[in-house]
Amino acid sequence: MITNVHISVVSPVYKAEGCIEELITGIIKNITLITENFEIILVNDRSPDNSWLKIQTECKKDIRVKGINLSRNFGQHCAITAGLQYCNGEWVVVMDCDLQDRPDEISNLYNKAIEGYDIVLACRINRKDNYFKRLGSHYFYKLLAYLTETKQNAEVANFGIYNKKVISSILTMHDKIKYFPAMVKWVGFSQIEIPIAHDERKSGKSSYNFKGLLKLAINTILSFSDKPLRIVVKLGIIISLISIIFASYILIASLNGKIRVLGYASLIISIWFLSGIIITILGMIGLYIGRTFEQVKNRPVFIVSDTANLNND
């Protein structure tokens, strides 16, 4: 059992059997330049390949490598949360498993953190993702920043180093919808971004396609902001004002004898337009009610099936 852990490295794993050994080797090589008191926690998000077997093999080689196998696929950010709940370090590094987040950047993050920062975020320069993923990320973060009224950077994701008090604060957030970067922004503390190199993906491919990004965006916005509701309220007020002006015009024109036959086209357009607005508003309210329902059920955001090198395994 490792005591007095200085740095914990948490990495969610999905379809990464081909790079787990290289990931662990790279982390150990670079983190031992800082401290010998570390742990590596790999959380298998019920990957359909042999990732869990690979993790178990690496755990047998080094007690500092720990594995968590979830009972089903809960999603990347729930897997991160699982790792955070089991980590013990004074500092916690969160990084992806595909080696796009480079292990040799951990020392740069740590050296900046000990200057007096609670959070040091990795700002990816020359991202190696394909054009469509970069474009999707750009607009996702633009929309997220606008609707959550926070500053967001499309070049910053999960990779970073966090003081244990930051992690403790994040774990007190009982949101059923987890999005780690937004949670980091919400808790505050002293934060800084530093430029880091970004590598090509070493194994598998991103699970975030357009549909996945859209689902993530909707869930995150509904979880962290009520601004969409405020927007539709403003829209309703604007439409009401326009309707009053239009009705006043029609009334005056009728009294002056300028309108003899009411227009069928304007009536149909008005009905369709207002019906669309009403359905949109009701649908948005329904989404919020649905998220409230999920929150009230209070189900766990992850379930652990198996562990390795944890709790004296």
N, C-alpha and C positions, 0 to 999 in steps of 0.2 A: 504494500500500500504506500503510495507516494504522499508525503506530507510537505507542508510549506511550498506548495506549487507557486512558482513565480509567474509563469506564463502558461495559459491554456490556449490551445489551437482547436477551434471548432469548425468542422467542415461537413456540410450535408452531402450525401453521396447518392447519385442516381445514374445508372448506366455508365459506370466508370471503372469496371473491372480491369480495363487495360492500362490504367494510369495510377492505381492506388499505391502500388509499390514505389513508383517514381515520386509520387506526391510525398509519401512518408519519408523517403530518403532525403528529398530536398528540404523538407521541414526540419528534420533532425540535423542535417549538415549546417543549416543556417541559424537555427535557434540555439545550438550549443555554443555559438559565438557570443551569445548573450548570457545564458544560464544553463546549468545542468538540471535545474529543478523545473521541469515542464511536463506537460501532458498533451497528447493529441487525441481528440475525441472525434471519431468518425461516425456519423449518424446515417445509417442506411435507410433511405426513404422507400423501403420495400421495392428495391430495384429488381426488375425482371431478369437481370443477368446474374452472374456469379459474384457480384460485388460483396455480398455478406461473407461468402466463403473466403474471399481475398482478405477482407478485414480481419476475420478470425485467424487466418494464417499469420498476418502481420502482428496481431496481438500476442501470439505465442512467441514471437521473436523478441518482443520488447514490451515489458510491463507498462511502460509509459504510453503505449498506444492502447486506446480504449475504444470499444465498439458498442454501438447501440443499434438494434434492429427493430424498426417500427412494425406494428402488426399489419399495416397496409400503407398505401401511398397517401400521405397527408398533405404533401406539398412542401416545397423548399423552405418556406419561412416557418412552418410548424416544425420541420426537422431542425432548423437552427435553434428554435426555442427549446426543443428537447435537449440539444447539446448544451445550451446555456444553463439549463437546470441542473446538469450533472457536473459542470466544470467547477474548479476550485481555485483557479489562478488569481493572483493580484491584478494581472492584466489578461485580457482575453482577446485573441485574434480570431476574427471570423473571415473565412475565405472559401471560395468555391473549390471543388475537387478536380476540375478539369485542367488545372495547371495554367489557365489563362491568368489567374492570380499567382504571381511568381513568388515562391518561397523566399528568394533572396531579397525581396523587398520588406520582409518582416523587420529586419534590423533597422531599416530607414524609418519605418512606422514607430518602432519602439524608441529610437533615439530622439525623435521629435516629441513623443509623448512625455518623456522624462524631463523635457524642458518646462513642463508645467501644464500640459493639456490632458483633459480627461478622455477626449476622443480624438483620434487622428484617422481621417478618412483617406482612402487611396483614390486619387483622381487619375483615371486611366488616360494616358496620352497615346495617340496613334492606335486606337482600338482596332483589334484584329477581327472583330465581328463582321459579318457580311453587311452589305449596304442596307438591306431591308430591315435587319435587326437594329442597326444604328438609327435608321429613320424612325422606326416604331418606338424605340426608346426615347428619341428626341421629343416626339409629340406626346408620348405618355407622360414624361416628366413635365412638359409644358402644361398639360391639362391638370396634372396632379398639383403642381405649384399654384395654379390659378384657383382651383376649387378647394384646396386645403389652406390656402393663404399662407404658404410656407415657401422658403427658398429651396429649390431642387436643382440638382445638377445631373444631367444625363450621363456624365462621365464617372459618377460616383455610384457604386452599388453596395454590396455587402462587405467587401474587403476593407478592413480597418482594424485598429486596436482600440480596446475600450477598457477603462478602469473598472474594477469590480463593483464600485458603487453605481456606475452607469448600468451595468448588467442587472444588479439587484433592483434598480428602479424599473427597468424594462420588464422584469419578471413580475412586478406588481400589477402590470397592465393585463387585465383579464379579458381583453378583446378576443372574441372567437375568430375574427378575421385577422391574421397576422401578416404584417408587411414590415420587415425588419428596418429598412432605411427610414420609413415614416415614423416608426417607434423611436428610433434614435433621434430624429429631429424633434419629436414631441417632448422627450424627457429633458432636453436642454443640455446643461453643463458646457464647459469650455471646449469648443470644437475647432478644428482646423483641417484643411485639405492640403495634401501634398501631391505633386505629380509622381506617378510611378509608371514603369514600363508594363506593357500588356502583351501577352503571348497568344499564339494560336492555340485553339482547343486541341488537346492531345488525345482525347478519347470521346466517342459518341458525338451527339449533336444536341443543340439547345432544345429543350422541351417547350420553350416559349415561342410558339408561332403566333400569328395574328390573333387567332381565337383565344389563345392563352393570355396574351397581353391585354386583350379587351376585357376578359373576365377578371384579370388581376386589377385592371384600372377601375372597373365598376365596383368591385368588392372593397378596394382600398378607399375610394372616394366616399362610398356609403359609410364606411367604418370611421373615417377620420374627419368628415365634414358634413355639415348640413347646408352648405352653400347652394347645392342644386335646388333645395326647397325654397331658399330665399330668392333664387333667380326666377323660379316659376311664379312666386308671389308678385315680384316686380313686373313680370310679363303680364300677369293677370290684371294688375293695376293699369299698365299701359294700354292693354286692349280695352279695358273699361273706359278709359279716358277717350280713346279713339272712337269707341262706340257712341259715347255721349256727344262728341263733336259731330259725328256722322248723322246721328238721330236729330240733332238740332238743325243741321243743314236740310235734312229731308222735311222736317216739320215746317221750317220757314219757306222752303220751296213749294210745299203743298199749299200753304196758306196764300201764297202769291200766285197759285194756279199754274205753276211751271211743271208740275208732275200730275199727269192725268191717269197714267197706267203704271202701277208699280212694276219694277223690273224683276222678272223671274230669275235672270242670271245672278243678279246681286244677292237675291234671297238664298239661292242654292250655295253660292260661294261662301256666304256668311255662315250658313249652317255647317258646311263641311269644315271650314276653318276653325270655328269655335268648337266643334265636336272633336277635332284633332287635338286642340289645346287641352280640352277637358280630359280626354283619354290619356294624353301624355302626363298630365298632372296626377291623375288617379294612379297611373302605372308607377310613377316615381314614388308616390306615397306608399303604394303597395310594396315596392322594393325595400323601403325603410322599415315597414311593418314586418316584412319577412326577415330582415336582419335582426330586428328586435326579438322576433320569435326564436331565432337561432341562439341569440344571447341568453334569453330567459331559460332555455333548456339546460344550459350550463353543462354541456357535454365536454369532455376533455378534448384539447386540440391535438393530442397525439396519444397513442397507446404503445408502450414498449413491449415487444414480444420476447426478445433475447438481448443479453448483454455479454460483453467480454472484457475482462480485467476491471470490472466495476463491482463494487460491493463484495470484494473477495471472491470473484468468479474463478 
